[in-house]
Amino acid sequence: MDTRPAPGPSSPAERARGLDPEDVLLQLSVLWRIDPAHGGDARAARILDLIVDGLRRPRPEPASAE
């Protein structure tokens, strides 16, 4: 059974930045693997900060091959 979300149109901003909604969901899926009994809240907060910071950061321009 395929549980991936149905592909949908992405916004022009997402396409311009090279964002894929499936990639974001995959990154967020790591949060379900964190053991809440062993510092899970702090670890989840750190990981979520890394993901969100990565989404906010502008994508570097590709180097031109001259």
C-alpha positions as CSV (number, residue, x, y, z in Angstrom):
1,M,0.0,0.0,0.0
2,D,1.4,3.3,-1.0
3,T,1.1,5.8,1.8
4,R,2.8,8.7,0.1
5,P,0.7,11.9,-0.4
6,A,-0.8,12.4,-3.8
7,P,1.4,14.7,-5.9
8,G,-0.1,18.1,-6.1
9,P,0.9,21.4,-7.6
10,S,3.6,23.2,-5.8
11,S,3.8,26.9,-5.5
12,P,6.2,28.9,-7.8
13,A,8.2,29.8,-4.7
14,E,8.7,26.1,-3.8
15,R,9.7,25.2,-7.4
16,A,12.1,28.2,-7.5
17,R,13.8,27.1,-4.3
18,G,13.9,23.4,-5.3
19,L,11.6,22.3,-2.4
20,D,9.8,19.1,-2.6
21,P,7.0,18.5,-0.1
22,E,7.8,14.8,0.1
23,D,11.4,15.7,1.2
24,V,10.1,17.9,4.0
25,L,7.8,15.2,5.2
26,L,10.7,12.7,5.1
27,Q,12.8,15.0,7.2
28,L,9.9,15.5,9.7
29,S,9.4,11.7,10.0
30,V,12.5,11.4,12.1
31,L,10.6,13.0,15.0
32,W,8.5,9.8,15.4
33,R,11.7,7.8,16.1
34,I,12.7,9.9,19.1
35,D,12.3,8.1,22.5
36,P,10.4,10.5,24.7
37,A,11.7,8.8,27.8
38,H,15.3,9.8,27.2
39,G,15.4,13.5,26.6
40,G,13.1,13.3,23.7
41,D,11.6,16.8,24.0
42,A,15.0,18.5,23.9
43,R,16.2,16.4,21.0
44,A,12.9,16.9,19.0
45,A,13.2,20.6,19.5
46,R,16.8,20.6,18.2
47,I,16.0,18.5,15.2
48,L,12.9,20.6,14.4
49,D,15.0,23.8,14.6
50,L,17.5,22.3,12.1
51,I,14.8,21.4,9.7
52,V,13.0,24.8,9.9
53,D,16.4,26.7,9.7
54,G,17.2,24.7,6.5
55,L,13.9,25.6,5.0
56,R,14.4,29.3,5.8
57,R,17.9,29.5,4.4
58,P,18.1,30.6,0.8
59,R,19.4,28.0,-1.6
60,P,22.9,28.8,-3.0
61,E,23.2,29.6,-6.6
62,P,24.7,26.9,-8.7
63,A,28.3,27.5,-9.8
64,S,28.5,28.3,-13.5
65,A,30.7,26.0,-15.6
66,E,32.9,28.4,-17.6
